[in-house]
Amino acid sequence: MRHISFFSILCLLIFSCEKKQVSLVSEDLTSKVIKPSETPQLSFKEKYYVAAYSDLYYQEGNDKFQCTVILSLRNVSTTDTLYFTTADYYDSNGKLLRNYLKGETLELKPLESAEYIVEKRESLGGVGANFIVEYGTTSTPKNKALIEAINIGNFSQHGFSFKSRAILINE
């Protein structure tokens, strides 16, 4: 019995330390991704900043805990197709951590959406983590994209969520 308990504890320690793959997307988006050569000429383009609260302070600012962050990209138009050319995740120091599109284009047809996930166990972003998102259309859209980050966490036995709105970057 003593050997079984020791073996069980040893297995628990070994498998709990295994590094898990961090999810990049909530679903397979390959059907929505097109090559740059297939991307039409975009006459309308915008770039947005979206705060990603992957880390939050608590206990008078002495401690932090991690949150899951979902970057939500939504085409609210019933007629226009949107082309997302950039969806990048940066840390608090402005260092690029993840380039989700890797030089390709995410095509969202009318009323389609896509999500990119920064899982709770990813701890590189810090308290100032953010996304930069660029998209465009072939003509001035009737409705602009809805771009938000949904931040989800729990503290003790209390769960919470809140969203961060996208802010247009004027360049």
Sine and cosine of phi, psi and omega as CSV:
sin_phi,cos_phi,sin_psi,cos_psi,sin_omega,cos_omega
0.00,0.00,-0.63,0.78,-0.01,-1.00
-0.90,0.43,-0.62,0.79,0.01,-1.00
-0.93,0.37,-0.59,0.81,0.01,-1.00
-0.91,0.41,-0.68,0.73,0.02,-1.00
-0.89,0.45,-0.70,0.71,0.02,-1.00
-0.88,0.47,-0.70,0.71,0.01,-1.00
-0.89,0.45,-0.65,0.76,0.02,-1.00
-0.89,0.45,-0.69,0.72,0.02,-1.00
-0.91,0.41,-0.67,0.75,0.02,-1.00
-0.88,0.47,-0.71,0.71,0.03,-1.00
-0.89,0.46,-0.67,0.75,0.02,-1.00
-0.87,0.50,-0.70,0.72,0.01,-1.00
-0.91,0.42,-0.69,0.73,-0.03,-1.00
-0.91,0.42,-0.75,0.66,-0.08,-1.00
-0.97,0.23,-0.44,0.90,0.03,-1.00
-0.97,0.24,-0.33,0.94,0.02,-1.00
-1.00,0.01,-0.08,1.00,-0.01,-1.00
-0.90,0.43,0.74,-0.67,0.01,-1.00
-0.96,0.27,0.80,-0.59,-0.02,-1.00
-1.00,-0.09,0.53,-0.85,0.05,-1.00
-0.94,0.34,0.76,-0.65,0.03,-1.00
-0.99,0.12,0.79,-0.61,-0.01,-1.00
-0.93,0.36,0.64,-0.77,0.00,-1.00
-0.98,-0.21,-0.49,0.87,-0.02,-1.00
-0.64,-0.77,0.35,-0.94,-0.01,-1.00
-1.00,0.09,-0.28,0.96,0.01,-1.00
-0.46,-0.89,0.14,-0.99,0.04,-1.00
-0.97,0.23,0.92,-0.40,-0.04,-1.00
-0.98,-0.17,0.16,0.99,-0.08,-1.00
-0.86,0.52,-0.51,0.86,0.01,-1.00
-0.95,0.32,-0.29,0.96,-0.01,-1.00
-0.98,-0.18,-0.08,1.00,-0.04,-1.00
-0.99,-0.13,0.74,-0.67,0.01,-1.00
-0.83,-0.56,0.37,-0.93,0.01,-1.00
-0.96,0.28,0.45,-0.89,0.03,-1.00
-0.82,0.57,-0.56,0.83,0.00,-1.00
-0.92,0.39,-0.35,0.94,0.02,-1.00
-1.00,-0.04,-0.14,0.99,-0.01,-1.00
-0.98,0.22,0.80,-0.60,0.01,-1.00
-0.94,0.35,0.21,-0.98,0.08,-1.00
-0.91,0.42,0.82,-0.57,-0.06,-1.00
-0.98,-0.18,0.93,-0.36,0.00,-1.00
-1.00,0.06,-0.30,0.95,0.05,-1.00
-0.86,-0.50,0.81,-0.59,0.01,-1.00
-0.65,-0.76,0.59,-0.81,0.10,-1.00
-0.63,-0.78,0.47,-0.88,0.03,-1.00
-0.82,-0.57,0.69,-0.72,-0.06,-1.00
-0.79,-0.61,0.50,-0.86,0.14,-0.99
-0.96,-0.28,0.72,-0.70,0.04,-1.00
-0.74,-0.68,0.87,-0.49,0.04,-1.00
-0.92,0.38,0.67,-0.74,0.02,-1.00
-0.85,-0.53,0.96,-0.28,-0.05,-1.00
-1.00,0.06,0.95,0.32,0.00,-1.00
-0.97,0.22,-0.39,0.92,0.09,-1.00
-0.80,-0.60,0.67,-0.75,0.09,-1.00
-0.76,-0.65,0.60,-0.80,0.06,-1.00
-0.99,0.12,0.49,-0.87,0.16,-0.99
-0.51,-0.86,0.05,-1.00,-0.02,-1.00
0.83,0.56,0.84,0.55,0.05,-1.00
0.87,0.50,0.51,0.86,0.08,-1.00
0.98,0.18,0.18,0.98,-0.02,-1.00
-1.00,-0.01,-0.41,0.91,-0.06,-1.00
-0.78,-0.62,0.38,-0.93,0.03,-1.00
-0.78,-0.63,0.41,-0.91,0.19,-0.98
-0.70,-0.72,0.41,-0.91,-0.09,-1.00
-1.00,-0.03,0.47,-0.88,0.07,-1.00
-0.81,-0.58,0.41,-0.91,0.18,-0.98
-0.99,0.11,0.67,-0.74,0.02,-1.00
-0.83,-0.56,0.75,-0.66,0.03,-1.00
-0.90,-0.43,0.90,-0.44,0.12,-0.99
-0.99,0.11,0.89,-0.46,-0.05,-1.00
-0.95,-0.30,0.84,-0.54,0.04,-1.00
-0.91,-0.42,0.86,-0.51,-0.09,-1.00
-0.75,-0.66,0.71,-0.71,0.12,-0.99
-0.99,-0.12,0.96,-0.29,-0.05,-1.00
-1.00,0.01,-0.01,1.00,0.00,-1.00
-0.98,0.19,0.58,-0.82,0.10,-1.00
-1.00,-0.08,-0.03,1.00,-0.05,-1.00
-0.76,-0.64,-0.53,0.85,-0.12,-0.99
-1.00,-0.06,0.57,-0.82,0.16,-0.99
-0.99,-0.13,0.70,-0.71,0.02,-1.00
-0.96,-0.28,0.56,-0.83,-0.01,-1.00
-0.85,-0.53,0.94,-0.33,0.02,-1.00
-1.00,-0.01,0.86,-0.51,-0.05,-1.00
-0.97,-0.24,-0.28,0.96,0.02,-1.00
-0.63,-0.77,0.72,-0.69,0.17,-0.99
-0.53,-0.85,1.00,0.01,-0.10,-1.00
-0.91,-0.42,0.56,-0.83,0.00,-1.00
-0.92,-0.39,0.81,-0.59,-0.05,-1.00
-0.88,-0.48,0.44,-0.90,0.07,-1.00
-1.00,0.02,-0.05,-1.00,-0.04,-1.00
-0.88,0.48,-0.40,0.92,-0.02,-1.00
-0.99,-0.11,0.12,0.99,0.01,-1.00
0.99,0.14,0.23,0.97,0.02,-1.00
-1.00,0.10,0.75,-0.66,0.03,-1.00
-0.92,0.39,0.84,-0.54,0.03,-1.00
-0.98,-0.17,-0.60,0.80,-0.08,-1.00
-0.48,-0.88,0.77,-0.64,0.10,-1.00
-0.96,-0.29,0.98,-0.19,-0.11,-0.99
-0.93,0.37,-0.57,0.82,-0.09,-1.00
-1.00,-0.03,-0.32,0.95,0.09,-1.00
0.75,0.66,0.74,0.67,0.07,-1.00
0.99,0.12,-0.04,1.00,0.02,-1.00
-0.99,-0.17,-0.01,-1.00,-0.05,-1.00
-0.85,-0.52,0.71,-0.70,0.09,-1.00
-1.00,-0.06,0.89,-0.45,-0.02,-1.00
-0.99,-0.16,0.89,-0.46,0.06,-1.00
-0.93,-0.37,0.92,-0.38,0.04,-1.00
-0.97,0.26,0.16,-0.99,-0.03,-1.00
-0.75,0.66,0.77,-0.64,0.05,-1.00
0.92,0.38,0.19,0.98,0.08,-1.00
-0.99,0.11,0.31,-0.95,0.05,-1.00
-0.57,-0.82,0.27,-0.96,0.05,-1.00
-0.54,-0.84,0.47,-0.88,0.01,-1.00
-0.73,-0.69,0.59,-0.80,0.14,-0.99
-0.84,-0.54,0.69,-0.72,-0.14,-0.99
-0.90,-0.43,0.73,-0.68,0.21,-0.98
-0.96,-0.29,0.94,-0.33,-0.10,-0.99
-0.95,0.30,0.39,-0.92,-0.05,-1.00
-0.82,0.57,-0.61,0.79,-0.07,-1.00
-0.97,0.24,-0.15,0.99,0.07,-1.00
-0.98,0.20,0.87,-0.50,-0.12,-0.99
-0.87,-0.49,0.31,0.95,-0.07,-1.00
-1.00,0.09,-0.43,0.90,-0.13,-0.99
-0.91,0.42,-0.70,0.71,-0.04,-1.00
0.99,0.16,-0.04,-1.00,-0.11,-0.99
-0.95,0.31,-0.29,0.96,0.01,-1.00
-0.95,-0.33,0.37,0.93,-0.02,-1.00
-0.87,0.49,0.45,-0.89,-0.02,-1.00
-0.35,-0.94,0.22,-0.98,0.09,-1.00
-0.90,-0.44,0.55,-0.84,0.23,-0.97
-0.90,-0.44,0.81,-0.59,-0.05,-1.00
-0.80,-0.60,0.75,-0.66,0.08,-1.00
-0.84,-0.55,0.66,-0.75,0.08,-1.00
-0.55,-0.83,0.22,-0.97,0.03,-1.00
-0.40,-0.92,0.11,-0.99,0.04,-1.00
-0.63,-0.78,0.22,-0.98,-0.02,-1.00
-0.97,0.24,-0.30,0.95,0.08,-1.00
-0.50,-0.86,0.14,-0.99,0.00,-1.00
-0.86,0.51,0.85,-0.53,-0.07,-1.00
-0.96,0.27,0.49,-0.87,0.09,-1.00
-0.94,0.33,-0.57,0.82,0.03,-1.00
-0.73,-0.68,0.70,-0.72,0.03,-1.00
-0.99,0.13,0.27,-0.96,0.02,-1.00
-0.90,0.44,0.51,-0.86,0.16,-0.99
-0.99,-0.16,0.92,-0.40,-0.06,-1.00
-0.84,-0.54,0.86,-0.51,-0.02,-1.00
-0.58,-0.82,0.34,-0.94,0.21,-0.98
-0.90,-0.44,0.77,-0.64,0.08,-1.00
-0.98,-0.22,0.85,-0.53,-0.07,-1.00
-0.96,-0.29,0.81,-0.58,-0.11,-0.99
-0.78,-0.63,0.74,-0.67,0.02,-1.00
-0.42,-0.91,-0.02,-1.00,0.10,-0.99
-0.53,-0.85,0.54,-0.84,0.04,-1.00
-0.73,-0.69,0.85,-0.52,-0.11,-0.99
0.86,0.50,-0.86,-0.50,0.01,-1.00
-0.95,-0.30,0.28,0.96,-0.06,-1.00
-0.93,-0.36,0.83,-0.55,0.06,-1.00
-1.00,-0.09,0.44,-0.90,0.02,-1.00
-0.48,-0.88,0.33,-0.95,0.11,-0.99
-0.45,-0.89,0.48,-0.87,0.07,-1.00
-0.41,-0.91,0.30,-0.95,-0.04,-1.00
-0.90,-0.43,0.42,-0.91,0.09,-1.00
-0.91,-0.42,0.77,-0.64,0.00,-1.00
-1.00,0.06,0.43,-0.90,0.05,-1.00
-0.98,0.20,0.60,-0.80,0.03,-1.00
-0.88,-0.47,0.80,-0.59,-0.01,-1.00
-0.90,0.43,0.74,-0.67,0.07,-1.00
-0.99,-0.12,0.88,-0.47,0.04,-1.00
-1.00,-0.05,0.88,-0.48,0.00,-1.00
-0.85,-0.53,0.00,0.00,0.00,0.00
